[in-house]
Amino acid sequence: MFEFLLNDEEKAFWQEVRGFVKTVPSQLIRDMDAGKIETGRPFIEMASSKNLLGPRFPKEYGGRGLNWTAEVAAVEEVGVLGNSLSCAYVMPSIVGEAVHRFGTKGQKEKYLAPTLNGKLYSAEALTEPRGGSDFFGATTTAVKDGESFLLNGEKRFVVGAQDADWFLVYAKSDPRAPAHESISCFIVERAMGIQVQNIYNLLGTRGGGTGRLVFKEVRVPKENVVGDLHNAYAIFNRMMIPERLLSGAGCLGAGRAALEVAARYSTRRKAFGKSIDHFQAVNFMVADSVALLDAARALVFASAKKVDAGEDGRRLVSEAKKVGTEAAWQVINNAMQIMGGIGYTTVYPIERMLRDCRLAMIWTGTNQVMNLLIQHEYYQELKKGQGKARDIEGDAITPDEEEKHYG
Protein backbone atom coordinates (compact mmCIF):
# COMPACT_ATOMS: atom_id res chain seq x y z
CA MET A 1 0.00 0.00 0.00
CA PHE A 2 1.01 3.61 -0.55
CA GLU A 3 0.13 4.80 2.97
CA PHE A 4 2.13 7.97 2.45
CA LEU A 5 -0.50 9.10 -0.06
CA LEU A 6 -3.24 8.97 2.58
CA ASN A 7 -4.05 11.65 5.13
CA ASP A 8 -4.88 10.62 8.71
CA GLU A 9 -8.62 10.25 8.07
CA GLU A 10 -8.12 8.23 4.89
CA LYS A 11 -5.52 6.05 6.59
CA ALA A 12 -7.82 5.36 9.54
CA PHE A 13 -10.58 4.17 7.22
CA TRP A 14 -8.17 2.00 5.25
CA GLN A 15 -7.02 0.37 8.48
CA GLU A 16 -10.64 -0.24 9.49
CA VAL A 17 -11.29 -2.05 6.22
CA ARG A 18 -8.03 -4.00 6.49
CA GLY A 19 -9.06 -5.19 9.93
CA PHE A 20 -12.55 -6.12 8.71
CA VAL A 21 -11.19 -8.11 5.76
CA LYS A 22 -9.21 -10.30 8.15
CA THR A 23 -12.47 -11.38 9.83
CA VAL A 24 -14.25 -12.59 6.66
CA PRO A 25 -14.76 -16.38 6.89
CA SER A 26 -12.81 -18.39 4.32
CA GLN A 27 -15.82 -20.69 4.06
CA LEU A 28 -17.86 -17.85 2.55
CA ILE A 29 -15.26 -17.49 -0.22
CA ARG A 30 -15.20 -21.24 -0.82
CA ASP A 31 -18.99 -21.53 -0.88
CA MET A 32 -19.33 -18.68 -3.38
CA ASP A 33 -16.69 -20.16 -5.67
CA ALA A 34 -18.42 -23.56 -5.46
CA GLY A 35 -21.80 -22.03 -6.30
CA LYS A 36 -23.29 -23.05 -2.96
CA ILE A 37 -24.01 -19.37 -2.36
CA GLU A 38 -25.24 -17.16 -5.20
CA THR A 39 -25.37 -13.81 -3.46
CA GLY A 40 -22.99 -11.28 -1.97
CA ARG A 41 -25.66 -10.18 0.51
CA PRO A 42 -24.06 -11.81 3.58
CA PHE A 43 -20.82 -9.94 2.92
CA ILE A 44 -22.65 -6.66 2.36
CA GLU A 45 -24.48 -7.10 5.65
CA MET A 46 -21.18 -7.76 7.40
CA ALA A 47 -19.57 -4.64 5.90
CA SER A 48 -22.60 -2.44 6.55
CA SER A 49 -22.65 -3.47 10.22
CA LYS A 50 -19.21 -1.85 10.45
CA ASN A 51 -20.35 1.22 8.46
CA LEU A 52 -17.86 0.46 5.68
CA LEU A 53 -20.06 0.80 2.57
CA GLY A 54 -20.01 3.81 0.24
CA PRO A 55 -17.40 5.73 2.26
CA ARG A 56 -17.46 8.83 0.07
CA PHE A 57 -21.21 9.44 0.38
CA PRO A 58 -22.57 11.94 2.95
CA LYS A 59 -23.03 10.76 6.51
CA GLU A 60 -26.74 11.65 6.40
CA TYR A 61 -27.26 8.73 4.00
CA GLY A 62 -24.98 6.30 5.81
CA GLY A 63 -21.64 7.10 4.17
CA ARG A 64 -18.50 8.40 5.84
CA GLY A 65 -18.08 11.72 4.02
CA LEU A 66 -14.69 10.63 2.65
CA ASN A 67 -13.32 10.71 -0.90
CA TRP A 68 -12.21 8.58 -3.84
CA THR A 69 -8.69 8.25 -2.45
CA ALA A 70 -10.00 6.63 0.72
CA GLU A 71 -12.26 4.37 -1.30
CA VAL A 72 -9.60 3.02 -3.66
CA ALA A 73 -7.39 2.25 -0.65
CA ALA A 74 -10.29 0.35 0.92
CA VAL A 75 -11.20 -1.49 -2.27
CA GLU A 76 -7.63 -2.70 -2.72
CA GLU A 77 -7.90 -4.31 0.71
CA VAL A 78 -11.21 -5.98 -0.14
CA GLY A 79 -9.65 -7.14 -3.41
CA VAL A 80 -7.51 -9.68 -1.56
CA LEU A 81 -10.73 -11.66 -1.03
CA GLY A 82 -11.18 -12.02 -4.80
CA ASN A 83 -13.46 -10.51 -7.41
CA SER A 84 -16.72 -11.93 -6.10
CA LEU A 85 -16.57 -10.11 -2.79
CA SER A 86 -14.87 -6.97 -4.10
CA CYS A 87 -17.63 -6.70 -6.72
CA ALA A 88 -20.27 -7.03 -4.02
CA TYR A 89 -18.47 -4.40 -1.96
CA VAL A 90 -18.32 -1.76 -4.71
CA MET A 91 -21.86 -2.25 -6.05
CA PRO A 92 -23.47 0.12 -3.49
CA SER A 93 -20.84 2.66 -4.53
CA ILE A 94 -21.55 2.17 -8.25
CA VAL A 95 -25.34 2.41 -8.18
CA GLY A 96 -25.12 4.88 -5.33
CA GLU A 97 -23.12 7.25 -7.50
CA ALA A 98 -26.06 7.61 -9.88
CA VAL A 99 -28.62 8.10 -7.13
CA HIS A 100 -26.46 10.49 -5.12
CA ARG A 101 -25.39 12.72 -8.00
CA PHE A 102 -28.52 12.64 -10.14
CA GLY A 103 -31.33 11.36 -7.92
CA THR A 104 -33.95 13.21 -5.90
CA LYS A 105 -33.90 13.56 -2.14
CA GLY A 106 -36.71 11.04 -2.00
CA GLN A 107 -34.71 8.51 -4.03
CA LYS A 108 -31.71 8.98 -1.78
CA GLU A 109 -33.80 8.40 1.34
CA LYS A 110 -35.70 5.43 -0.12
CA TYR A 111 -32.84 3.64 -1.90
CA LEU A 112 -29.37 5.03 -1.15
CA ALA A 113 -29.58 5.17 2.65
CA PRO A 114 -30.98 1.64 3.16
CA THR A 115 -28.48 0.29 0.62
CA LEU A 116 -25.55 1.74 2.53
CA ASN A 117 -26.86 0.39 5.84
CA GLY A 118 -27.30 -3.10 4.39
CA LYS A 119 -31.09 -3.26 4.43
CA LEU A 120 -31.34 -3.28 0.62
CA TYR A 121 -29.17 -5.20 -1.83
CA SER A 122 -28.56 -3.48 -5.18
CA ALA A 123 -27.36 -4.22 -8.71
CA GLU A 124 -26.81 -2.54 -12.07
CA ALA A 125 -28.54 -3.76 -15.23
CA LEU A 126 -26.63 -2.36 -18.19
CA THR A 127 -25.39 -5.03 -20.61
CA GLU A 128 -27.78 -6.52 -23.17
CA PRO A 129 -27.63 -9.75 -25.21
CA ARG A 130 -27.05 -7.80 -28.43
CA GLY A 131 -24.51 -5.36 -27.07
CA GLY A 132 -21.80 -5.19 -24.44
CA SER A 133 -19.79 -1.99 -24.56
CA ASP A 134 -22.28 -0.42 -27.01
CA PHE A 135 -24.27 1.65 -24.51
CA PHE A 136 -26.37 3.35 -27.17
CA GLY A 137 -27.24 0.04 -28.79
CA ALA A 138 -29.69 -0.67 -25.95
CA THR A 139 -32.93 -2.28 -27.13
CA THR A 140 -34.71 -2.40 -23.77
CA THR A 141 -37.51 0.15 -24.07
CA ALA A 142 -39.35 2.41 -21.65
CA VAL A 143 -42.70 3.69 -22.89
CA LYS A 144 -44.61 6.38 -21.00
CA ASP A 145 -47.98 5.15 -19.78
CA GLY A 146 -49.82 7.68 -17.64
CA GLU A 147 -47.86 8.33 -14.46
CA SER A 148 -45.45 5.46 -15.08
CA PHE A 149 -43.28 3.75 -17.69
CA LEU A 150 -43.57 0.25 -19.10
CA LEU A 151 -40.21 -1.49 -19.50
CA ASN A 152 -39.67 -4.30 -22.00
CA GLY A 153 -36.42 -6.05 -22.88
CA GLU A 154 -33.53 -8.03 -21.43
CA LYS A 155 -30.33 -7.38 -19.53
CA ARG A 156 -27.63 -9.96 -18.93
CA PHE A 157 -24.44 -10.47 -16.92
CA VAL A 158 -26.18 -8.69 -14.05
CA VAL A 159 -24.27 -9.35 -10.82
CA GLY A 160 -26.99 -9.66 -8.22
CA ALA A 161 -29.68 -10.84 -10.63
CA GLN A 162 -30.48 -13.70 -8.27
CA ASP A 163 -31.64 -11.64 -5.30
CA ALA A 164 -30.98 -7.89 -5.52
CA ASP A 165 -33.85 -5.81 -4.14
CA TRP A 166 -33.48 -3.06 -6.73
CA PHE A 167 -31.70 -2.47 -10.02
CA LEU A 168 -30.36 0.56 -11.83
CA VAL A 169 -31.69 0.02 -15.36
CA TYR A 170 -30.97 1.89 -18.60
CA ALA A 171 -33.67 1.83 -21.29
CA LYS A 172 -34.43 3.48 -24.61
CA SER A 173 -37.10 6.07 -23.84
CA ASP A 174 -37.05 8.04 -27.10
CA PRO A 175 -35.99 5.82 -30.04
CA ARG A 176 -36.41 8.68 -32.54
CA ALA A 177 -33.99 11.02 -30.79
CA PRO A 178 -30.23 11.23 -31.40
CA ALA A 179 -28.38 8.48 -29.54
CA HIS A 180 -27.09 10.78 -26.78
CA GLU A 181 -30.64 11.92 -26.01
CA SER A 182 -32.52 8.63 -26.30
CA ILE A 183 -31.91 6.72 -23.07
CA SER A 184 -33.22 7.13 -19.54
CA CYS A 185 -32.17 5.63 -16.23
CA PHE A 186 -34.62 3.97 -13.83
CA ILE A 187 -34.66 2.52 -10.34
CA VAL A 188 -36.55 -0.75 -10.74
CA GLU A 189 -37.53 -2.86 -7.78
CA ARG A 190 -37.57 -6.63 -8.10
CA ALA A 191 -41.11 -6.60 -6.77
CA MET A 192 -42.25 -4.60 -9.80
CA GLY A 193 -42.19 -7.82 -11.84
CA ILE A 194 -38.64 -8.49 -13.03
CA GLN A 195 -38.06 -12.08 -14.15
CA VAL A 196 -34.79 -13.97 -13.72
CA GLN A 197 -34.36 -16.46 -16.56
CA ASN A 198 -30.80 -17.67 -16.12
CA ILE A 199 -27.96 -17.71 -13.61
CA TYR A 200 -24.69 -18.11 -15.47
CA ASN A 201 -21.97 -20.66 -14.78
CA LEU A 202 -18.80 -18.59 -14.73
CA LEU A 203 -15.10 -19.40 -15.04
CA GLY A 204 -14.41 -17.20 -12.02
CA THR A 205 -15.97 -14.38 -9.96
CA ARG A 206 -18.58 -16.90 -8.93
CA GLY A 207 -21.33 -16.78 -6.33
CA GLY A 208 -22.68 -13.34 -7.14
CA GLY A 209 -25.91 -14.60 -8.67
CA THR A 210 -24.89 -13.27 -12.09
CA GLY A 211 -27.77 -13.74 -14.50
CA ARG A 212 -30.19 -12.54 -17.16
CA LEU A 213 -33.14 -10.31 -16.35
CA VAL A 214 -36.29 -10.06 -18.43
CA PHE A 215 -38.64 -7.09 -18.38
CA LYS A 216 -42.17 -7.73 -19.67
CA GLU A 217 -44.47 -4.77 -19.23
CA VAL A 218 -42.72 -3.93 -15.96
CA ARG A 219 -44.44 -0.83 -14.62
CA VAL A 220 -42.10 1.73 -13.06
CA PRO A 221 -43.47 4.93 -11.50
CA LYS A 222 -42.20 8.19 -12.97
CA GLU A 223 -40.67 9.17 -9.62
CA ASN A 224 -38.17 6.35 -10.18
CA VAL A 225 -36.59 8.08 -13.18
CA VAL A 226 -33.04 9.01 -12.17
CA GLY A 227 -31.94 12.41 -13.44
CA ASP A 228 -33.52 14.02 -16.49
CA LEU A 229 -35.63 11.95 -18.86
CA HIS A 230 -33.70 10.85 -21.99
CA ASN A 231 -30.41 12.03 -20.42
CA ALA A 232 -28.93 8.82 -19.03
CA TYR A 233 -25.78 9.42 -21.06
CA ALA A 234 -24.65 11.92 -18.42
CA ILE A 235 -25.29 9.33 -15.71
CA PHE A 236 -23.52 6.57 -17.64
CA ASN A 237 -20.46 8.78 -18.12
CA ARG A 238 -20.27 9.49 -14.40
CA MET A 239 -20.88 5.87 -13.49
CA MET A 240 -17.77 4.84 -15.38
CA ILE A 241 -15.66 6.47 -12.68
CA PRO A 242 -16.57 4.06 -9.85
CA GLU A 243 -16.91 1.08 -12.20
CA ARG A 244 -13.51 1.44 -13.82
CA LEU A 245 -11.47 3.08 -11.08
CA LEU A 246 -12.61 0.57 -8.48
CA SER A 247 -12.05 -2.35 -10.87
CA GLY A 248 -8.41 -1.34 -11.09
CA ALA A 249 -8.16 -0.90 -7.32
CA GLY A 250 -9.74 -4.27 -6.51
CA CYS A 251 -7.43 -6.12 -8.87
CA LEU A 252 -4.42 -4.55 -7.18
CA GLY A 253 -5.49 -6.30 -4.00
CA ALA A 254 -5.83 -9.63 -5.77
CA GLY A 255 -2.42 -9.27 -7.43
CA ARG A 256 -0.78 -8.20 -4.19
CA ALA A 257 -2.25 -11.14 -2.27
CA ALA A 258 -1.20 -13.67 -4.92
CA LEU A 259 2.34 -12.29 -4.99
CA GLU A 260 2.60 -12.49 -1.19
CA VAL A 261 1.59 -16.16 -1.25
CA ALA A 262 4.08 -16.97 -4.01
CA ALA A 263 6.96 -14.97 -2.51
CA ARG A 264 6.45 -16.62 0.88
CA TYR A 265 6.34 -20.01 -0.84
CA SER A 266 9.62 -19.24 -2.60
CA THR A 267 11.39 -18.76 0.75
CA ARG A 268 10.26 -22.22 1.88
CA ARG A 269 10.43 -24.34 -1.25
CA LYS A 270 13.86 -25.87 -1.77
CA ALA A 271 15.49 -27.06 -4.99
CA PHE A 272 19.10 -27.87 -5.80
CA GLY A 273 20.05 -27.44 -2.17
CA LYS A 274 18.60 -24.01 -1.41
CA SER A 275 15.29 -22.14 -1.29
CA ILE A 276 14.14 -21.02 -4.72
CA ASP A 277 14.03 -17.32 -3.78
CA HIS A 278 17.82 -17.41 -4.30
CA PHE A 279 17.39 -18.13 -8.01
CA GLN A 280 17.13 -15.17 -10.35
CA ALA A 281 14.58 -17.02 -12.46
CA VAL A 282 12.30 -16.72 -9.43
CA ASN A 283 13.31 -13.54 -7.64
CA PHE A 284 13.35 -11.51 -10.84
CA MET A 285 9.72 -12.50 -11.39
CA VAL A 286 9.04 -11.21 -7.89
CA ALA A 287 10.84 -7.95 -8.71
CA ASP A 288 8.91 -7.55 -11.96
CA SER A 289 5.65 -8.18 -10.10
CA VAL A 290 6.40 -5.68 -7.33
CA ALA A 291 7.25 -3.00 -9.90
CA LEU A 292 4.12 -3.72 -11.95
CA LEU A 293 1.87 -3.44 -8.91
CA ASP A 294 3.55 -0.27 -7.67
CA ALA A 295 3.25 1.39 -11.08
CA ALA A 296 -0.41 0.39 -11.39
CA ARG A 297 -1.16 1.50 -7.83
CA ALA A 298 0.44 4.89 -8.49
CA LEU A 299 -1.85 5.31 -11.51
CA VAL A 300 -4.95 4.26 -9.56
CA PHE A 301 -4.18 6.72 -6.77
CA ALA A 302 -3.34 9.51 -9.22
CA SER A 303 -6.70 8.92 -10.91
CA ALA A 304 -8.53 9.03 -7.59
CA LYS A 305 -6.83 12.25 -6.59
CA LYS A 306 -7.61 13.84 -9.94
CA VAL A 307 -11.30 13.02 -9.53
CA ASP A 308 -11.17 14.23 -5.91
CA ALA A 309 -9.84 17.55 -7.26
CA GLY A 310 -12.97 17.90 -9.40
CA GLU A 311 -11.05 17.58 -12.66
CA ASP A 312 -11.92 15.52 -15.73
CA GLY A 313 -10.42 12.12 -15.01
CA ARG A 314 -11.79 10.31 -18.06
CA ARG A 315 -8.39 9.35 -19.50
CA LEU A 316 -6.68 8.51 -16.23
CA VAL A 317 -9.63 6.46 -14.97
CA SER A 318 -9.57 4.46 -18.20
CA GLU A 319 -5.84 3.94 -17.78
CA ALA A 320 -6.32 2.88 -14.16
CA LYS A 321 -8.80 0.20 -15.19
CA LYS A 322 -6.65 -1.06 -18.07
CA VAL A 323 -3.28 -0.97 -16.32
CA GLY A 324 -4.59 -2.12 -12.94
CA THR A 325 -6.34 -5.19 -14.30
CA GLU A 326 -3.56 -6.14 -16.72
CA ALA A 327 -0.86 -5.71 -14.07
CA ALA A 328 -2.81 -7.94 -11.70
CA TRP A 329 -3.28 -10.55 -14.42
CA GLN A 330 0.46 -10.65 -15.10
CA VAL A 331 1.37 -10.72 -11.42
CA ILE A 332 -1.04 -13.58 -10.68
CA ASN A 333 0.38 -15.49 -13.65
CA ASN A 334 3.87 -14.86 -12.26
CA ALA A 335 2.75 -16.12 -8.87
CA MET A 336 1.49 -19.35 -10.40
CA GLN A 337 4.73 -19.78 -12.36
CA ILE A 338 6.83 -19.25 -9.24
CA MET A 339 4.86 -21.92 -7.41
CA GLY A 340 4.90 -24.38 -10.29
CA GLY A 341 2.45 -27.27 -10.33
CA ILE A 342 1.12 -26.76 -6.81
CA GLY A 343 -0.01 -23.26 -7.80
CA TYR A 344 -2.23 -24.80 -10.44
CA THR A 345 -4.13 -26.80 -7.83
CA THR A 346 -6.78 -25.77 -5.34
CA VAL A 347 -4.33 -26.31 -2.48
CA TYR A 348 -3.53 -22.60 -2.88
CA PRO A 349 -5.91 -19.78 -3.89
CA ILE A 350 -3.81 -18.67 -6.85
CA GLU A 351 -5.88 -20.58 -9.42
CA ARG A 352 -9.06 -18.88 -8.13
CA MET A 353 -7.42 -15.46 -8.32
CA LEU A 354 -6.40 -16.20 -11.90
CA ARG A 355 -9.95 -17.20 -12.85
CA ASP A 356 -11.37 -14.15 -11.10
CA CYS A 357 -8.96 -11.67 -12.64
CA ARG A 358 -9.69 -12.71 -16.20
CA LEU A 359 -13.14 -11.15 -16.04
CA ALA A 360 -11.78 -7.81 -14.85
CA MET A 361 -10.27 -7.15 -18.28
CA ILE A 362 -13.71 -7.61 -19.84
CA TRP A 363 -16.30 -6.05 -17.55
CA THR A 364 -17.12 -2.33 -17.17
CA GLY A 365 -15.88 -1.87 -20.74
CA THR A 366 -13.24 -4.14 -22.20
CA ASN A 367 -9.63 -3.03 -22.05
CA GLN A 368 -9.81 -2.52 -25.81
CA VAL A 369 -12.54 0.05 -25.18
CA MET A 370 -10.22 1.61 -22.59
CA ASN A 371 -7.62 1.93 -25.36
CA LEU A 372 -10.21 3.63 -27.53
CA LEU A 373 -10.97 6.18 -24.82
CA ILE A 374 -7.33 6.74 -23.88
CA GLN A 375 -6.17 7.46 -27.41
CA HIS A 376 -9.19 9.70 -28.08
CA GLU A 377 -8.60 11.78 -24.96
CA TYR A 378 -4.87 11.97 -25.65
CA TYR A 379 -5.35 13.28 -29.19
CA GLN A 380 -7.78 15.89 -27.87
CA GLU A 381 -5.29 16.96 -25.22
CA LEU A 382 -2.53 17.08 -27.85
CA LYS A 383 -4.55 19.53 -29.95
CA LYS A 384 -5.40 21.74 -26.98
CA GLY A 385 -1.84 21.73 -25.68
CA GLN A 386 -0.15 22.57 -28.97
CA GLY A 387 2.30 25.44 -28.51
CA LYS A 388 2.16 25.42 -24.69
CA ALA A 389 5.28 23.33 -24.23
CA ARG A 390 8.51 23.06 -26.18
CA ASP A 391 8.09 21.33 -29.52
CA ILE A 392 11.18 19.17 -29.95
CA GLU A 393 10.51 18.51 -33.62
CA GLY A 394 12.80 21.45 -34.37
CA ASP A 395 15.60 19.86 -32.39
CA ALA A 396 16.28 17.26 -35.06
CA ILE A 397 19.93 16.94 -36.11
CA THR A 398 19.19 17.77 -39.73
CA PRO A 399 15.81 19.58 -39.86
CA ASP A 400 14.52 19.85 -43.41
CA GLU A 401 10.89 20.84 -44.03
CA GLU A 402 11.11 19.78 -47.67
CA GLU A 403 11.70 16.19 -46.56
CA LYS A 404 8.48 16.07 -44.49
CA HIS A 405 5.63 14.59 -46.49
CA TYR A 406 2.30 13.66 -44.90
CA GLY A 407 0.00 12.56 -47.67
Secondary structure, DSSP 8 states (H G I E B T S, - for coil): --GGGS-HHHHHHHHHHHHHHTTS-HHHHHHHHTTS---SHHHHHHHHHTT-SSTTS-GGGT--S--HHHHHHHHHHHHTT-HHHHHHHHHHHHHHHHHHHHS-HHHIIIIIHHHHTTSS-EEEE--BTTBSS-GGG---EEEEETTEEEEEEEEEEETTTTT-SEEEEEEES-TTS-GGGSEEEEEEEGGGT-EEEEE---SSS-SS--EEEEEEEEEEEGGGEESSTTBHHHHHHHHHHHHHHHHHHHHHHHHHHHHHHHHHHHTT-EETTEEGGGSHHHHHHHHHHHHHHHHHHHHHHHHHHHHHTT---HHHHHHHHHHHHHHHHHHHHHHHHHHGGGGGSTTSTHHHHHHHHHHHTTTTS-HHHHHHHHHHHHHHHHHHHTTTS--GGGG-SS--GGG----
